[in-house]
């Protein structure tokens, strides 16, 4: 073999090694990125355990406005969800249940009655402020209901109502919840019964409810 041919062979061999090393480094970098993505998604998921639905700061005090439609908070309502996120409804907040589809009120007898009141107040304020994504506000509503003692079937049915028929926004303050309350939600009574039966039969995870509601919104 001539000197030139030997040098060329050596050069090709070194290039092949360099290429292999580069490819190996690319694979390692991609694996590291994938591991980081998985860790990030796992931290986002943080599924709430049935034994831990968060806690409220204390009892809520309210009074009805003179119009008989809006309720005014006289003290702060604070809720720490299962993930440690704090949700606050400040004193003076005016709420009317507008963030919850009216067609589903029959399930709870009104948004400010019984065990639903705290969750409804916080959800109204969250929809009015729009400082967090609506998905997080809806999930908070579910957890706050469970924290207040609402059963799984009823809480999941109300959660579905929000995911399927709620007034969601893409940009902050796109639609005020109170203004949007004037728009009716076309939901047949049979639809409410159907979704409640589906939940009773299948006991779906919240992610399954999210998926079904998204498909039915299309």
N, C-alpha and C positions, 0 to 999 in steps of 0.2 A: 504494500500500500504506500502511495506517495505521501510526502509530508503534507501536501495540501489536502489530500483526501482524509488523512488521519486528523488533521486540525478541524476539518469540516465535520467529521463524525463526532469529535469531542464537543464542538460547538453545539451541534444538534442535540447531543446527550444532555448538556448543561441547560439548554433551552427547555428540554422536556422536563427536567427536574424542577426548573423554576416554575413552569406551567403547573406541574402537579402540586408544588408547594402553594402557589397562588390559589389554585382551586380548593385545596384543603383549607386554606385560611378563609376563603369565601364561605365554604360549608360551615366552618366553625363559627364565623360571624353570624350567619343566618340562623344556626342552631341557638346561639345566644339570644338573638332577637326574638326567636319563637318562644324560648323559655321565658323571656321578659314579658312577652304579650300574654302568655298563659298566667303568669303570676299576677299581672295587672287585672286580667279578667276575673281571676279567682278572688282578688281583693274587692272587686266591684260587686261580685255576687253576694258574698257574705250572707247566706241564707239565715233568716231569723228562725230560731228554735221555738217550738210551740210553748216552751216553758218561759220564754223571755220575749215579751211584746213591748218592752220599754216601760216608761212610767210618766205620770203627770205630776206637775209640781204641787197641785192641790186643788181644792174645789173651785168651781167657776161661779161668778156672780154676774147676773145679767138683768136687764130690764127691757121691756118692749117699748119701741118708739111709739110716738103718738099716732103714726099711720097704721099701727097694728100689723105691719109687714116685716119691719126690720127689728132685729134684736141688737142691743148695745151692750158691749162688755164693760163691766164696771171695774174689773181687775184683770191682770195679765193671766193668760192661760199659756202654760209652757209644757211641752211634751218632748221627752227625749226618746227617740225611736230605738229599736234594737241594735242599730249600728252606731249609736252615740251621737247622731245628728239631732240638734235641738230645733224645734219648731215653735214659734212664738206668735200668739195672737195678742197684740198690745191692748191696753185699756182704751176704750173709745171706739174700738172696731165695730162697724155695723155689718151685720151678716143677715142673710135671708134664705140660705139654702140654695141659692141660685146655681152653685157649682155642681149640684147633684141633679141628674135628670128627673124632672117632676114625675114622669111616668112610673118611676120606681119608688116614689114616696109611699105608696100603698104598702110596700113591704115593711116599712119601718114606722108607719103611722105619722110621718112628718120628720124632717131632718133634725129637729131640736127636742125630740122626745126620748126619754129613757136613756139607754146606753149609747145612743148614737150622737148625743149632743156635742160632746167634746170633739169628737172626730169631725163632725160637720162644721163646727166653728173654725177649726184649724184649716180644714180644706177650703172653705170659703175665703179665708184670709190669704191662703197660699195662692189661690187662683186670682184673687184681686191684686196681690203684690207682684206675682209672676217673677219673683227673684230666683226661683229654681225651676228646672224643667217640669212640665206637667206630669211626666212619667213618675218622677220622684214624689210629687204631691199626691198622686193617686195611690202609690205604694204606701205612703205615710198614712193615708186615710184607712187603708186595710189594716195596717198594724195598730193604729190607734183604736179602731173598732175592736180588734181582738184584745187589746189591752184593757178595754172597758167591759169586756165580758161578752161581746157579741159572738155567737156561734160561727163555726167555719163556713157552713153552707150559706147562711145569710150574709156574712161578710164577703164571701167570694162572689155572691150574686151582685151585691152592690159594687164590688170592685169591677166586675164585668160591665156593669152599667156605665161606669165612668170611662173605661177603656173603649167601649163601643159607641157610646152616645155623648160623651163629655165634650165640652167646648175647649178644644186644645189649641195651642198657639205655636207658631213657628218663631215669632219674634216677640220680645218683651213688650207688654202693653198693646199687643195687636188687637185684642178684644177684651173689654172689661167684663168680668163675670156678671156684675149687676145689670149692665146694659143688655147682655146676651140672654138674660133670663126671660125676656119678653118673647123669645123665639121658642115655639113649642117643640117638643121632641116626639116625633111620630113613632110610638111604640105600641103595638097591639098587646092586649092583656095575654093573649096566647103566647106571644114571644117571651114575656116575662116568665110564664109557667114553664116554657120549654127550656130556657136556660137554667132555671132553678132545678129542674129534673135532671138535666145533664150534669150539673154540679153534684147533686145528691148521688147519682149513679156512679160517676167516675172519680169524684174527689180530685179534680185536676190541680196541678201545681199552678202557681200564678203565671209562670211563663207559658203554660198551655192556654190559659185564659187570654193572655196577651196575644198569642198567635191567632186564636179563633176570632177575637174581637177585631184584629187588624184585617183578617180576610173578609169579615162581614162588613167592614167599613168601606171596602172598595166598591 
